[in-house]
């Protein structure tokens, strides 16, 4: 039958280029929905997937009716398109009446939808490559930036092609799944596929902690009081320090543990990369994911981000307190987790000692580690802080207790961590005060600098123990 004049395509490609499309499959999908309206909610399609604009408008109207709980037939569809002001643009009632005449088999509606979506993805890839080609010919954009843009387009298309509509799983089937047990990468601190946040005030020693942890994970060496059973590939992203300082720090760690890092430990430093995009953007995320694939095609991998404020800055018009600014990073970290990547990100404290910006950052991590200055700290102490687990999924008992860590240099110039249990250290100070003849709890608190409540608890506990 004769159809109304074909509307313009969604694509903005020049008329001389014939982009992949299947008008027949697009019409078949729309016709199938007219015959079976629930398909509007079952098919994995969006209006922009359709090449012809009028087909996209018709599908959008169908989806609106389905979401509103209205059955889809010729009359309801006509009324919806009239309400949108789109009825004439799609070819009128005559075009709608002919949609179901070309449908070969309603049972193949899902196959037709897959063809529509596949053609859309091809068009998107062709247009992205064309834009990169035009930018490359102009010569105003660097080659790494061009590759990053193309990688970002490919990553988005790959993610969309594998997503599909989410579906629930029967609990009996879920319980029957053979899921491998998760492994501790650092016992008492982080497991594979965890997301960990480390936060502290500026200058507290965050980089000493995350550099030491990253090096230890890559080598399979214990770090502080955390047992590391086997090495795991690590990508350390640094956005704060100069190259000379990073090199000196890594050399100091290597000399202290007497073990080279090996090829499983990669460094991405802003001081070495001029055009590293913000990790809040798809381009920056694609660049990091591309490097992660060098570590392993599958299996445990660790990504360390030091820090959010330098490596994932938000646009000027987006406040750090706005949850919407955090969502792109959160979605990315969740996608990495599905790929088997463990993420550790470093953040700064506000004046109250809490993580800066929106509290939404505290929802996602499995563990939140807070570094803070101990009582009596002096600048000459260097990297000395209390390690406190503010959030600890799967960490219980003694492993969850805070402790003090102090990085000091020995007579041979090597650096080593000195660890102290807070209760033991304070207990020794209280015992010394008692031995010197101070018996008043308030006087003990005043002379030692230990909070009165802590002194009171210690005395009561020792009293119960006799």
C-alpha positions as CSV (number, residue, x, y, z in Angstrom):
1,X,0.0,0.0,0.0
2,X,1.1,3.6,-0.4
3,X,2.3,5.3,2.7
4,X,2.6,8.9,3.6
5,X,5.8,10.7,2.8
6,X,8.7,9.4,4.9
7,X,9.6,11.7,7.7
8,X,13.2,12.9,8.3
9,X,15.5,10.5,10.1
10,X,16.6,11.1,13.7
11,X,20.2,11.0,12.4
12,X,21.9,14.3,11.5
13,X,24.1,12.7,8.8
14,X,24.5,14.4,5.5
15,X,21.9,13.4,2.8
16,X,24.7,11.8,0.8
17,X,25.4,9.2,3.4
18,X,23.0,6.3,3.7
19,X,23.1,5.1,7.4
20,X,22.1,1.7,8.5
21,X,18.4,1.4,9.2
22,X,15.4,-0.9,8.7
23,X,12.2,0.9,8.1
24,X,10.4,-2.5,7.7
25,X,11.5,-3.6,11.2
26,X,10.6,-0.3,12.7
27,X,7.1,-0.5,11.2
28,X,6.8,-4.2,12.3
29,X,7.7,-3.2,16.0
30,X,5.0,-0.5,16.0
31,X,2.4,-2.8,14.4
32,X,3.2,-5.6,16.9
33,X,2.5,-3.1,19.8
34,X,-0.8,-2.2,18.3
35,X,-1.8,-5.9,18.3
36,X,-0.2,-6.6,21.7
37,X,0.0,-3.5,23.8
38,X,2.1,-4.9,26.7
39,X,5.1,-5.2,24.2
40,X,5.5,-1.4,24.7
41,X,6.9,-2.2,28.2
42,X,8.7,-5.4,27.3
43,X,10.8,-4.4,24.3
44,X,14.2,-2.9,25.1
45,X,13.8,0.2,23.0
46,X,13.7,4.0,23.3
47,X,12.2,6.6,20.9
48,X,15.7,7.6,19.7
49,X,16.5,4.1,18.6
50,X,14.2,4.6,15.6
51,X,15.8,6.0,12.5
52,X,12.6,7.7,11.2
53,X,11.6,10.5,13.4
54,X,7.8,9.8,13.1
55,X,8.4,6.2,14.2
56,X,10.2,7.5,17.3
57,X,7.2,9.8,18.0
58,X,4.7,7.0,17.6
59,X,6.7,4.7,19.9
60,X,7.1,7.5,22.5
61,X,3.3,7.9,22.5
62,X,2.9,4.2,22.9
63,X,5.2,4.1,25.8
64,X,3.4,7.0,27.5
65,X,0.1,5.1,27.2
66,X,1.6,2.0,28.6
67,X,3.1,3.7,31.6
68,X,-0.2,5.5,32.2
69,X,-1.9,2.1,32.3
70,X,-3.9,2.8,29.1
71,X,-4.4,0.0,26.6
72,X,-2.9,0.8,23.2
73,X,-5.2,0.7,20.1
74,X,-5.8,2.9,17.2
75,X,-8.1,5.3,19.0
76,X,-6.0,5.8,22.2
77,X,-2.8,6.2,20.0
78,X,-4.5,8.7,17.8
79,X,-5.7,10.7,20.8
80,X,-2.3,10.7,22.4
81,X,-0.6,11.9,19.2
82,X,-3.2,14.6,18.8
83,X,-2.5,15.7,22.4
84,X,1.2,15.9,21.7
85,X,0.5,17.8,18.4
86,X,2.3,15.0,16.5
87,X,-0.6,13.4,14.6
88,X,0.0,15.3,11.3
89,X,3.8,14.9,11.6
90,X,3.6,11.1,11.7
91,X,1.4,10.9,8.6
92,X,-2.1,11.0,10.2
93,X,-4.5,8.2,10.9
94,X,-3.9,6.8,7.5
95,X,-0.3,6.0,8.3
96,X,-1.2,4.5,11.7
97,X,-3.9,2.3,10.1
98,X,-1.3,0.7,7.8
99,X,1.3,-0.2,10.5
100,X,0.0,-3.7,11.3
101,X,-0.4,-4.7,7.7
102,X,3.3,-5.3,7.1
103,X,3.8,-7.4,10.3
104,X,4.9,-10.9,9.2
105,X,4.8,-12.6,12.6
106,X,4.0,-11.0,16.0
107,X,6.0,-13.7,17.8
108,X,9.1,-12.2,16.2
109,X,8.5,-8.7,17.6
110,X,11.6,-9.0,19.9
111,X,13.8,-10.0,17.0
112,X,12.6,-7.0,15.0
113,X,13.3,-4.7,18.0
114,X,16.9,-6.1,18.3
115,X,17.4,-5.2,14.6
116,X,16.1,-1.7,15.2
117,X,18.5,-1.3,18.2
118,X,21.4,-2.8,16.4
119,X,21.0,-0.4,13.5
120,X,20.9,2.5,16.0
121,X,24.1,1.4,17.5
122,X,25.8,1.2,14.1
123,X,24.6,4.7,13.3
124,X,25.9,6.1,16.6
125,X,29.3,4.4,16.0
126,X,29.6,5.7,12.5
127,X,28.7,9.3,13.5
128,X,31.1,9.2,16.4
129,X,33.9,8.0,14.1
130,X,33.0,10.6,11.6
131,X,33.2,13.4,14.2
132,X,36.6,12.1,15.4
133,X,37.7,12.0,11.8
134,X,36.6,15.6,11.2
135,X,38.3,16.7,14.5
136,X,41.5,14.9,13.5
137,X,41.6,16.6,10.1
138,X,41.2,20.0,11.7
139,X,44.3,19.2,13.9
140,X,43.1,21.3,16.8
141,X,42.6,18.3,19.2
142,X,45.4,16.1,20.4
143,X,45.6,12.5,19.4
144,X,45.1,11.1,22.9
145,X,42.1,13.2,23.3
146,X,40.7,11.9,20.0
147,X,41.2,8.3,21.1
148,X,39.6,9.1,24.5
149,X,36.5,10.5,22.8
150,X,36.2,7.4,20.6
151,X,36.8,5.1,23.5
152,X,34.1,6.8,25.5
153,X,31.6,6.4,22.7
154,X,32.5,2.7,22.3
155,X,32.2,2.1,26.1
156,X,28.8,3.7,26.2
157,X,27.5,1.6,23.3
158,X,29.0,-1.6,24.7
159,X,27.4,-0.9,28.0
160,X,24.0,-0.2,26.4
161,X,24.2,-3.3,24.1
162,X,24.7,-5.6,27.1
163,X,22.3,-3.9,29.5
164,X,18.8,-4.9,28.4
165,X,15.8,-4.6,30.6
166,X,16.5,-5.6,34.2
167,X,14.6,-8.7,35.4
168,X,14.1,-10.4,38.7
169,X,15.4,-13.8,39.5
170,X,13.6,-16.5,41.3
171,X,15.0,-16.9,44.8
172,X,15.3,-20.7,44.4
173,X,17.4,-20.1,41.3
174,X,19.4,-17.5,43.0
175,X,20.2,-19.8,45.9
176,X,21.3,-22.5,43.4
177,X,23.9,-20.2,41.8
178,X,27.5,-21.3,42.2
179,X,28.9,-17.9,43.4
180,X,32.7,-18.0,44.3
181,X,33.4,-16.8,47.8
182,X,34.9,-13.3,48.0
183,X,38.5,-13.0,49.1
184,X,40.1,-10.6,51.5
185,X,42.7,-8.5,49.7
186,X,43.8,-7.0,53.0
187,X,42.2,-8.9,55.9
188,X,40.1,-6.6,58.1
189,X,40.2,-3.8,55.6
190,X,39.0,-4.6,52.1
191,X,37.7,-7.5,50.1
192,X,37.6,-8.0,46.3
193,X,35.0,-5.8,44.6
194,X,34.7,-3.6,47.7
195,X,34.6,0.2,47.4
196,X,36.5,2.0,50.1
197,X,36.7,5.6,51.0
198,X,39.7,7.1,52.9
199,X,39.2,10.6,54.3
200,X,41.2,13.0,56.4
201,X,42.2,16.6,56.9
202,X,44.8,17.9,54.5
203,X,48.4,17.1,55.5
204,X,47.3,14.2,57.8
205,X,49.1,11.5,55.8
206,X,46.4,10.2,53.4
207,X,48.9,9.7,50.6
208,X,51.4,7.8,52.9
209,X,48.5,5.4,53.7
210,X,47.2,4.8,50.2
211,X,50.7,4.6,48.6
212,X,51.8,2.1,51.2
213,X,48.6,0.1,50.8
214,X,48.8,0.1,47.0
215,X,52.5,-1.0,47.0
216,X,51.7,-3.8,49.6
217,X,48.7,-5.0,47.6
218,X,50.8,-5.2,44.4
219,X,53.6,-7.1,46.1
220,X,51.5,-9.3,48.5
221,X,53.1,-7.8,51.6
222,X,51.3,-7.1,54.9
223,X,50.5,-3.4,55.5
224,X,50.1,-2.0,59.0
225,X,48.1,-4.6,60.8
226,X,46.4,-5.9,57.7
227,X,47.3,-9.3,56.4
228,X,47.8,-9.5,52.6
229,X,47.9,-13.1,51.5
230,X,48.7,-12.7,47.8
231,X,49.6,-9.9,45.3
232,X,46.9,-8.3,43.2
233,X,47.2,-5.9,40.2
234,X,47.0,-2.2,41.2
235,X,46.5,1.0,39.2
236,X,47.4,4.0,41.4
237,X,46.0,7.4,40.1
238,X,47.7,10.4,41.7
239,X,46.4,13.9,41.1
240,X,48.2,15.9,43.8
241,X,51.9,15.3,44.0
242,X,54.8,16.3,41.6
243,X,56.6,13.5,39.8
244,X,59.8,13.9,41.9
245,X,57.9,13.5,45.1
246,X,56.0,10.5,43.9
247,X,59.3,8.9,42.8
248,X,61.0,9.6,46.1
249,X,58.0,8.2,48.0
250,X,57.9,5.0,46.0
251,X,61.7,4.5,46.2
252,X,61.5,4.9,50.0
253,X,58.8,2.2,50.2
254,X,60.8,-0.1,47.9
255,X,63.9,0.3,50.1
256,X,61.9,-0.3,53.2
257,X,60.3,-3.6,52.1
258,X,63.3,-4.6,49.9
259,X,61.0,-5.8,47.1
260,X,60.5,-4.2,43.6
261,X,56.8,-3.5,42.7
262,X,56.8,-5.5,39.4
263,X,54.7,-5.0,36.3
264,X,51.4,-5.5,38.2
265,X,51.7,-2.0,39.7
266,X,50.8,0.9,37.3
267,X,50.9,4.6,38.0
268,X,48.8,7.3,36.3
269,X,49.9,10.7,37.6
270,X,48.4,14.0,36.6
271,X,51.8,15.5,36.6
272,X,52.8,13.2,33.8
273,X,49.6,13.4,31.8
274,X,48.6,16.8,30.4
275,X,45.1,15.9,29.1
276,X,43.7,13.6,31.7
277,X,40.0,14.3,31.9
278,X,38.0,14.5,35.1
279,X,36.9,11.1,36.3
280,X,33.4,12.5,36.6
281,X,33.3,12.5,32.8
282,X,32.9,9.5,30.4
283,X,36.2,10.5,28.7
284,X,38.2,10.3,31.9
285,X,36.5,7.1,33.0
286,X,37.1,5.5,29.6
287,X,40.8,6.4,29.8
288,X,41.2,4.7,33.2
289,X,39.2,1.6,32.1
290,X,41.5,1.3,29.1
291,X,44.5,1.1,31.5
292,X,42.8,-1.3,33.8
293,X,42.4,-3.8,30.9
294,X,46.2,-4.0,30.8
295,X,46.3,-5.4,34.3
296,X,44.1,-8.4,33.7
297,X,41.3,-9.4,31.3
298,X,39.4,-10.6,34.4
299,X,39.9,-11.3,38.1
300,X,40.7,-9.0,41.0
301,X,42.1,-5.6,40.3
302,X,42.5,-2.6,42.5
303,X,42.0,1.1,41.5
304,X,43.3,3.8,43.9
305,X,42.2,7.4,43.3
306,X,44.2,10.0,45.2
307,X,42.1,12.2,45.4
308,X,38.6,13.0,44.3
309,X,39.0,16.7,44.4
310,X,41.9,16.7,42.0
311,X,41.1,13.7,39.7
312,X,37.3,14.0,39.6
313,X,36.6,17.8,39.8
314,X,33.0,18.8,39.1
315,X,32.0,21.5,36.6
316,X,32.0,25.1,37.9
317,X,28.2,25.2,38.0
318,X,27.9,22.0,40.1
319,X,28.3,22.3,43.9
320,X,30.2,19.6,45.8
321,X,27.2,19.4,48.1
322,X,24.9,18.5,45.2
323,X,24.2,14.8,45.1
324,X,23.7,15.0,41.3
325,X,27.4,15.8,40.9
326,X,28.4,12.5,42.7
327,X,26.1,10.3,40.6
328,X,28.3,9.9,37.5
329,X,31.2,8.8,39.7
330,X,29.0,6.5,41.8
331,X,27.6,4.8,38.7
332,X,31.1,4.4,37.3
333,X,32.4,2.8,40.5
334,X,29.4,0.4,40.5
335,X,30.2,-0.5,36.9
336,X,33.8,-1.2,37.8
337,X,32.6,-3.4,40.7
338,X,30.6,-5.5,38.3
339,X,33.8,-5.9,36.2
340,X,35.6,-7.2,39.3
341,X,37.5,-4.0,40.2
342,X,38.1,-3.0,43.8
343,X,38.1,0.8,44.2
344,X,39.8,2.9,46.9
345,X,39.2,6.7,46.7
346,X,40.7,9.4,48.8
347,X,38.7,12.4,49.9
348,X,39.2,15.5,52.2
349,X,37.6,16.4,55.4
350,X,35.5,19.5,56.1
351,X,36.2,21.6,59.2
352,X,34.0,19.3,61.3
353,X,36.1,16.3,60.4
354,X,33.4,14.7,58.1
355,X,33.9,13.9,54.4
356,X,33.6,17.1,52.4
357,X,30.5,17.7,50.2
358,X,27.3,15.6,49.9
359,X,26.8,12.8,52.4
360,X,25.7,10.5,49.4
361,X,29.4,9.6,49.1
362,X,29.2,7.7,52.4
363,X,26.4,5.4,51.2
364,X,28.2,3.5,48.5
365,X,31.5,2.4,50.2
366,X,31.7,-0.9,52.0
367,X,34.4,0.5,54.3
368,X,35.1,4.1,55.3
369,X,38.5,4.8,56.9
370,X,39.1,8.0,58.8
371,X,42.6,9.3,59.6
372,X,42.9,11.8,62.3
373,X,45.6,13.4,64.5
374,X,46.3,11.7,67.9
375,X,46.3,13.8,71.1
376,X,49.6,15.6,71.5
377,X,50.6,15.5,67.8
378,X,53.4,17.8,66.7
379,X,54.4,18.7,63.2
380,X,57.8,17.1,63.8
381,X,56.1,13.7,64.1
382,X,55.4,13.6,60.4
383,X,53.0,10.9,59.2
384,X,51.3,10.0,62.5
385,X,47.6,9.3,62.7
386,X,44.8,7.3,64.2
387,X,43.2,4.8,61.8
388,X,39.5,4.5,62.5
389,X,36.9,2.4,60.6
390,X,33.8,4.5,60.6
391,X,31.9,2.0,58.4
392,X,32.9,-1.6,58.2
393,X,30.9,-4.2,56.4
394,X,32.1,-7.6,57.3
395,X,34.7,-6.3,59.8
396,X,34.0,-7.2,63.4
397,X,35.7,-7.5,66.8
398,X,39.4,-6.6,67.3
399,X,39.9,-5.9,63.6
400,X,37.5,-3.0,63.8
401,X,39.2,-1.3,66.7
402,X,41.1,2.0,66.0
403,X,44.8,2.1,66.3
404,X,47.7,4.5,65.9
405,X,50.2,4.3,63.0
406,X,53.4,6.3,62.9
407,X,55.9,6.3,60.0
408,X,59.4,6.8,61.3
409,X,62.9,6.4,59.9
410,X,65.4,4.0,61.6
411,X,69.2,4.4,62.0
412,X,69.7,2.9,58.6
413,X,67.5,5.4,56.9
414,X,64.7,2.9,56.1
415,X,61.2,3.9,57.0
416,X,59.0,1.6,59.1
417,X,55.5,1.9,60.6
418,X,55.2,1.8,64.4
419,X,51.7,0.6,65.5
420,X,50.0,1.0,68.9
421,X,46.7,-0.1,70.2
422,X,45.0,3.0,71.6
423,X,43.7,1.3,74.7
424,X,47.2,-0.1,75.6
425,X,48.9,3.3,75.0
426,X,46.4,5.2,77.1
427,X,46.5,2.5,79.7
428,X,50.2,2.8,80.1
429,X,49.9,6.5,80.6
430,X,47.2,6.1,83.2
431,X,49.3,3.4,85.0
432,X,52.3,5.8,85.0
433,X,50.1,8.6,86.5
434,X,48.8,6.3,89.2
435,X,52.4,5.1,90.0
436,X,53.5,8.7,90.5
437,X,50.8,9.2,93.2
438,X,48.0,10.9,91.1
439,X,44.8,9.2,92.2
440,X,42.1,11.6,91.1
441,X,40.6,10.7,87.7
442,X,40.3,14.4,86.7
443,X,43.9,15.0,87.6
444,X,45.0,11.9,85.6
445,X,43.0,13.3,82.6
446,X,44.6,16.7,83.0
447,X,48.2,15.4,83.4
448,X,48.0,12.9,80.5
449,X,45.7,14.7,78.1
450,X,43.5,11.6,78.0
451,X,39.7,12.4,78.0
452,X,38.1,12.0,81.4
453,X,35.5,9.6,80.1
454,X,38.3,7.3,78.8
455,X,40.1,7.5,82.2
456,X,36.8,6.6,83.9
457,X,36.1,3.7,81.7
458,X,39.6,2.3,82.1
459,X,39.5,2.6,85.9
460,X,36.1,0.9,86.1
461,X,37.2,-1.9,83.8
462,X,40.4,-2.5,85.9
463,X,38.3,-2.3,89.1
464,X,36.0,-5.1,87.8
465,X,39.1,-7.1,86.9
466,X,40.6,-6.6,90.4
